[in-house]
Amino acid sequence: TVSIAKDTPVAVIPLAVQSESGKDLQANAEYFTEQLYHAAAEYKGWKSVERKDLQKILNEITFNLSGLVDEADMIRLEKLTGAKLLVTGSLYEKDGSYEIYLKLLRTETGEVLSVTRAKADKKLGLNK
């Protein structure tokens, strides 16, 4: 169990697509990322980084193919946004469902605080 201090700044990084199937999965990754943003903003235990501020910074930094931010980019994100934690992850399409892997990372050190996997029926995505 990870304890997060109240009002800790958290940034949600867009989900990476882990498939070669193209635009359909990308659209679903964007949709599920929107759901994560919404959930993070609604949660009162931490403070979500403003999305418009985060998007400007994300446009400037690079992500590696695994969908994770490298250490230099995490430090830059922390300095530019004040985010102490990042929520990042990947979306996979598998056997008629989606699998979403999420990681909670500490920006100062890159330490992985938590990892989880969710399996979602395809009916929950955009392609019903």
C-alpha positions as CSV (number, residue, x, y, z in Angstrom):
1,T,0.0,0.0,0.0
2,V,1.3,3.4,-1.0
3,S,0.5,6.4,1.2
4,I,0.1,9.7,-0.7
5,A,0.1,13.0,1.2
6,K,-3.0,15.1,0.7
7,D,-2.7,17.7,-2.1
8,T,0.3,16.0,-3.6
9,P,0.5,17.2,-7.3
10,V,-0.1,14.4,-9.7
11,A,0.1,14.4,-13.5
12,V,-1.7,11.9,-15.8
13,I,0.4,11.0,-18.9
14,P,-1.5,9.8,-22.0
15,L,-1.7,6.0,-22.4
16,A,0.7,4.5,-24.9
17,V,-0.8,2.2,-27.5
18,Q,0.9,-1.2,-27.5
19,S,-0.4,-2.5,-30.8
20,E,0.1,-2.3,-34.5
21,S,-3.6,-2.3,-35.2
22,G,-3.7,1.5,-35.9
23,K,-6.1,4.3,-35.3
24,D,-8.9,2.4,-33.6
25,L,-6.7,1.5,-30.6
26,Q,-5.2,5.0,-30.5
27,A,-8.7,6.5,-30.3
28,N,-9.5,4.1,-27.4
29,A,-6.2,5.0,-25.7
30,E,-7.2,8.7,-25.9
31,Y,-10.7,7.8,-24.6
32,F,-9.4,5.8,-21.6
33,T,-6.8,8.6,-20.9
34,E,-9.7,11.1,-20.7
35,Q,-11.4,8.8,-18.2
36,L,-8.2,8.7,-16.1
37,Y,-7.9,12.5,-16.2
38,H,-11.5,12.8,-15.1
39,A,-11.0,10.3,-12.2
40,A,-7.8,12.0,-11.1
41,A,-9.5,15.5,-11.1
42,E,-12.5,14.2,-9.1
43,Y,-10.3,12.5,-6.4
44,K,-9.8,14.8,-3.5
45,G,-6.8,13.1,-2.0
46,W,-4.3,14.8,-4.4
47,K,-4.1,17.8,-6.6
48,S,-4.2,17.1,-10.4
49,V,-1.9,19.1,-12.6
50,E,-3.8,21.4,-15.0
51,R,-4.2,19.5,-18.2
52,K,-3.6,22.5,-20.5
53,D,-0.2,23.1,-18.7
54,L,0.7,19.5,-18.9
55,Q,-0.2,19.2,-22.6
56,K,2.2,22.1,-23.5
57,I,5.0,20.3,-21.7
58,L,4.2,16.9,-23.2
59,N,4.4,18.4,-26.6
60,E,8.0,19.4,-25.8
61,I,9.3,16.2,-24.3
62,T,9.7,12.8,-25.8
63,F,8.5,9.4,-24.8
64,N,10.2,6.2,-25.4
65,L,8.4,3.3,-27.1
66,S,7.3,1.7,-23.9
67,G,5.1,4.7,-23.1
68,L,7.2,5.6,-20.1
69,V,8.8,9.0,-19.6
70,D,12.6,8.8,-19.3
71,E,14.3,10.1,-16.1
72,A,15.3,13.4,-17.5
73,D,11.8,14.1,-18.8
74,M,10.3,13.1,-15.4
75,I,12.6,15.7,-13.7
76,R,11.6,18.3,-16.3
77,L,7.9,17.5,-15.7
78,E,8.4,17.9,-12.0
79,K,10.2,21.3,-12.4
80,L,7.7,22.6,-15.0
81,T,4.5,21.4,-13.4
82,G,5.3,20.7,-9.8
83,A,4.0,17.1,-10.2
84,K,5.5,14.8,-7.6
85,L,3.8,11.7,-9.0
86,L,3.0,10.5,-12.5
87,V,0.2,8.1,-13.6
88,T,1.3,6.5,-16.8
89,G,0.4,3.3,-18.7
90,S,-0.2,1.3,-21.8
91,L,-3.3,0.0,-23.6
92,Y,-3.4,-3.4,-25.2
93,E,-6.0,-5.1,-27.3
94,K,-6.3,-8.8,-26.5
95,D,-8.8,-11.6,-27.0
96,G,-11.9,-9.3,-27.4
97,S,-11.0,-7.1,-24.5
98,Y,-8.7,-4.3,-23.6
99,E,-5.9,-4.6,-21.0
100,I,-4.7,-1.4,-19.3
101,Y,-1.5,-1.4,-17.3
102,L,-1.0,1.6,-15.1
103,K,2.0,2.7,-13.1
104,L,2.3,5.3,-10.4
105,L,5.8,6.9,-10.5
106,R,7.6,9.3,-8.2
107,T,9.0,12.1,-10.4
108,E,12.0,12.8,-8.2
109,T,13.5,9.3,-8.4
110,G,11.6,7.4,-11.1
111,E,10.6,4.9,-8.4
112,V,7.6,2.8,-9.3
113,L,5.2,3.1,-6.4
114,S,2.4,1.0,-7.7
115,V,1.5,-1.1,-10.8
116,T,-1.9,-2.4,-11.7
117,R,-3.7,-4.1,-14.6
118,A,-7.3,-3.6,-15.5
119,K,-9.2,-5.7,-18.1
120,A,-12.1,-4.0,-19.8
121,D,-14.7,-5.4,-22.2
122,K,-14.5,-3.9,-25.6
123,K,-18.0,-2.5,-25.1
124,L,-16.5,0.0,-22.7
125,G,-14.3,1.5,-25.5
126,L,-15.3,3.6,-28.5
127,N,-15.7,0.6,-30.9
128,K,-18.8,-1.1,-29.6
